[in-house]
């Protein structure tokens, strides 16, 4: 079985677990409101969360995906994620992967590297990704890499991408966070130089930029570093806090 398919199965299991808990909780809350079951403390807290337009704690970590969105946009985000995963299941691998849709994007990166490692019979711990930023969005995919994957759905905070010069530039006034174009991740050997002329840009799931180590040994918020082309020194972007985010707060 392909590594990406194994990852897909794991993501489906996570979504099924989350939606099952949501359905059971909502059914019980409906019964409690109608008076057919006792209103427990957990159900009372859930009802209070709904009134405050907050996501119930039972639907968040560790069962759910990291998010600081309010209830309305959180539900819209969940529906969009499920639709993306469902399309992948029923229609096959997409031309570009919505990285933000995954519970565990670090696992996706590992699966993509594993696919290349098996194809070339290369040890996975000798590989890393080279970042190739495209000039188009997910609806205008012009090429699918033979080796590696296209990803989209990211946002850039503290900088912007200049398509003409193909490098990072200062943010425009009153635009601290902007959508980022499609990125092609190309597997290369560790000894290959992909750092020269780039900024080691951190990628986070949410704008909190903090997390804890999970049982897998990965951060619950930090995903990975991507090497972004820049004409300025990397320290310039460090001071501006430039980073990629998988989602916005609203």
C-alpha positions in Angstrom: 0.0 0.0 0.0 1.3 3.5 -0.9 2.5 5.6 2.0 0.0 8.4 1.2 -2.9 6.0 1.2 -1.8 4.8 4.7 -1.8 8.4 5.8 -5.3 8.9 4.2 -6.7 6.0 6.1 -5.4 7.4 9.4 -6.9 10.8 8.6 -10.3 9.2 7.8 -10.2 7.4 11.1 -9.5 10.7 12.9 -12.4 12.5 11.2 -14.7 9.6 11.9 -13.8 9.6 15.6 -14.4 13.4 15.8 -17.7 13.4 14.0 -19.0 10.4 16.0 -18.3 12.2 19.2 -20.1 15.3 17.8 -23.2 13.4 16.8 -23.4 11.5 20.1 -23.0 14.8 22.1 -25.6 16.7 20.0 -28.1 13.9 20.2 -27.7 13.8 24.0 -28.0 17.6 24.3 -31.2 17.5 22.2 -32.7 14.9 24.5 -31.6 16.8 27.6 -33.2 20.0 26.4 -36.4 18.1 25.7 -36.3 16.6 29.1 -35.9 12.9 28.2 -32.4 12.6 29.8 -30.7 14.3 32.7 -28.7 17.5 31.8 -25.2 16.5 32.8 -22.4 19.0 33.5 -20.7 18.2 30.2 -23.9 18.8 28.3 -24.5 22.0 30.2 -21.0 23.3 29.3 -21.6 22.3 25.7 -24.9 24.3 25.6 -23.1 27.3 27.2 -20.4 27.1 24.6 -23.0 27.2 21.8 -24.5 30.3 23.3 -21.1 32.0 23.5 -20.3 30.8 19.9 -17.4 28.8 21.1 -16.3 25.3 20.0 -17.1 22.8 22.8 -14.0 21.5 24.5 -14.9 17.9 23.6 -14.5 18.7 19.9 -11.0 20.2 20.3 -7.6 18.7 21.1 -6.7 15.9 21.7 -9.6 14.5 19.7 -10.1 17.4 17.3 -7.6 19.4 15.2 -5.9 22.6 16.6 -8.0 25.7 15.9 -8.8 29.0 17.5 -11.7 29.8 15.2 -15.1 30.7 16.6 -17.9 28.1 16.3 -19.4 29.2 13.0 -16.2 29.3 10.9 -14.9 26.2 12.8 -17.9 24.2 11.5 -17.5 25.6 8.0 -13.8 24.6 8.2 -14.7 21.1 9.3 -17.2 20.6 6.5 -14.6 21.8 3.9 -12.0 19.4 5.4 -14.4 16.4 5.3 -15.3 17.3 1.6 -11.6 17.4 0.7 -10.8 14.1 2.4 -13.9 12.5 0.8 -13.0 13.6 -2.6 -9.5 12.1 -2.2 -11.1 8.8 -1.1 -13.6 8.6 -3.9 -11.8 10.3 -6.8 -8.2 9.5 -6.1 -5.1 11.6 -5.3 -5.6 15.4 -6.1 -3.2 17.5 -8.1 -2.6 19.6 -5.0 -3.1 18.7 -1.4 -4.9 21.1 1.0 -2.3 20.8 3.8 -4.5 22.7 6.3 -7.2 20.0 6.0 -5.1 17.4 7.8 -5.1 16.6 11.6 -1.4 15.6 11.2 0.3 17.5 8.4 3.7 16.3 9.7 2.5 12.7 8.8 1.7 13.9 5.3 5.2 15.2 4.8 6.7 12.0 6.0 4.4 9.9 3.7 5.4 12.1 0.7 9.1 11.5 1.5 8.5 7.8 2.1 6.8 7.6 -1.4 10.0 9.0 -3.0 12.3 6.9 -0.8 10.6 3.7 -1.9 10.6 4.7 -5.5 14.3 5.5 -5.5 15.4 3.0 -2.8 16.8 5.8 -0.8 16.9 6.0 3.0 14.2 8.4 4.1 16.4 9.9 6.8 18.7 11.1 4.0 16.0 13.2 2.4 14.5 16.6 2.8 12.2 18.9 0.8 13.2 21.7 -1.6 10.6 24.5 -1.7 9.3 25.6 -5.2 6.7 28.4 -5.0 4.4 28.5 -7.9 2.7 31.6 -9.4 -0.8 30.2 -9.2 -3.4 29.0 -6.8 -5.0 25.6 -6.3 -7.7 26.2 -9.0 -5.1 26.8 -11.7 -2.7 23.9 -11.3 -0.5 23.8 -14.3 1.9 21.0 -13.4 2.0 18.1 -11.0 5.6 17.2 -9.9 6.8 13.7 -10.9 8.5 13.4 -7.6 7.1 15.2 -4.6 3.7 16.9 -4.1 1.9 20.2 -4.5 0.4 21.7 -1.4 -1.9 24.7 -0.9 -4.1 26.4 1.7 -1.3 28.2 3.6 -1.2 31.8 4.7 1.9 34.0 5.1 2.2 36.3 8.2 4.8 39.1 8.5 5.7 39.1 4.8 4.2 38.5 1.3 5.3 36.7 -1.8 6.4 38.7 -4.9 5.5 36.6 -8.0 7.5 38.8 -10.3 10.7 38.6 -8.3 9.9 35.1 -6.9 11.0 36.0 -3.4 9.7 37.3 0.0 8.8 40.9 0.3 7.6 43.2 3.0 3.9 43.1 3.8 1.6 45.7 2.3 0.0 48.2 4.7 -2.8 46.7 6.8 -2.3 43.2 5.3 -0.4 41.3 7.9 -1.6 37.9 6.7 -2.1 37.0 3.1 -3.0 33.8 1.2 0.1 31.9 -0.2 0.2 30.3 -3.6 0.7 26.6 -4.4 4.0 25.2 -3.2 5.7 22.2 -4.9 7.8 20.2 -2.4 10.6 18.3 -4.2 12.4 15.6 -2.3 16.2 16.1 -2.4 19.2 14.6 -0.6 20.3 16.1 2.7 23.6 17.2 1.3 21.9 19.2 -1.5 22.2 22.9 -0.9 18.7 24.4 -0.6 19.4 26.9 2.1 21.5 29.4 0.3 19.5 32.5 -0.6 16.5 31.4 1.5 14.8 32.1 4.8 14.1 29.0 6.9 10.4 29.8 7.3 8.5 28.1 10.1 5.1 26.6 9.5 2.4 26.5 12.2 -1.1 25.1 12.3 -2.5 28.1 14.1 -1.3 31.7 14.8 -0.6 30.9 18.4 2.9 29.6 17.3 3.2 27.5 20.4 2.3 23.9 21.3 3.4 20.9 23.2 5.0 17.6 22.3 2.5 14.9 21.5 2.9 11.2 22.1 4.3 10.9 18.5 7.2 13.2 19.5 5.9 16.0 17.2 4.7 19.4 18.3 1.0 19.9 18.4 1.3 23.2 16.5 4.7 23.5 14.7 4.8 21.6 11.4 8.1 22.1 9.7 10.5 24.6 8.1 10.3 25.5 4.4 13.1 27.3 2.6 11.7 30.4 1.1 13.7 32.4 -1.5 14.7 35.9 -0.3 16.9 38.7 -1.5 17.4 39.9 2.1 19.2 38.3 5.0 17.2 35.7 6.9 17.5 37.7 10.1 15.4 40.4 8.5 12.4 38.0 8.4 13.2 36.6 11.8 12.8 40.1 13.3 9.5 40.5 11.5 8.2 37.1 12.7 7.5 35.9 9.1 5.9 32.5 9.2 3.5 30.3 7.3 0.1 29.4 8.9 -2.3 26.6 8.1 -5.3 28.7 9.0 -6.4 32.2 10.1 -8.2 33.0 13.4 -11.5 34.1 11.9 
